[in-house]
């Protein structure tokens, strides 16, 4: 989808399955509350569960020589507040399909879940390539 090309350019990652990226930007409840949004009612929660501080912490042990770098990434990115800040810095809200009850508010958990979901989408799209996920997290922190 051309709609996400500028984001893919910004992330420096081209999705094989752009539907994962579309899912990453669907807030929980948006499908049920908006007739223009399709997909699972849980929105991006499935993808966000692919990346949580706990799950990434478990993956760090698989990074071998990159373990200390991975551990620092978990600490640098792993809180909702930091994830929300990343979403704002990267202006991710322009792609976000919000639940109308949020009324344009930038809810911390919604923004944090969106960043988690983007990382989860890349994780699935690149066939769980840990180095690709590591590169993405570094880019998000820049």
Steps between C-alpha positions, in 0.01 A plus 500: 500500500632837398346646817781353710794552259626812678488317832687204356760743372524662842535159669744384232305178474277383213220268602432182306153492658381861533185374673717447809586868494134590456413282801776668703324835458154381600420589859306253711127556460530705180359215290190479716449876521585616148335376181807597293739271691519125439675218682501340842327692779816476713679719244877504537508304828597173329806662347580697813515170688780392266705778652479575865788579731465151649498320166785708361690429818468130420622558146807687623652175618490379138701798375828342604777757470236772469348410839614812688382724216163323505470535877564874473234524228242339725578753770503793257177411322307278738273743688165632380620855557808450280298319235245785499784750455632300204153502341478878538855566375438283195156662448338158480158638590440605140461132406316393816140383468371598843196391691256797485472500879858629509374819332838595356677463834845351482449223755830375639404134484361526146819664375718254691303205361539639150880511529498149649277386213731650236791308650282188518396548137862521389583197718237291319559651155876430503449141619618578854839638397638632830759721331230669290298568815813631670565737207140624514518568873824695450334708227202570721733629771680742266 
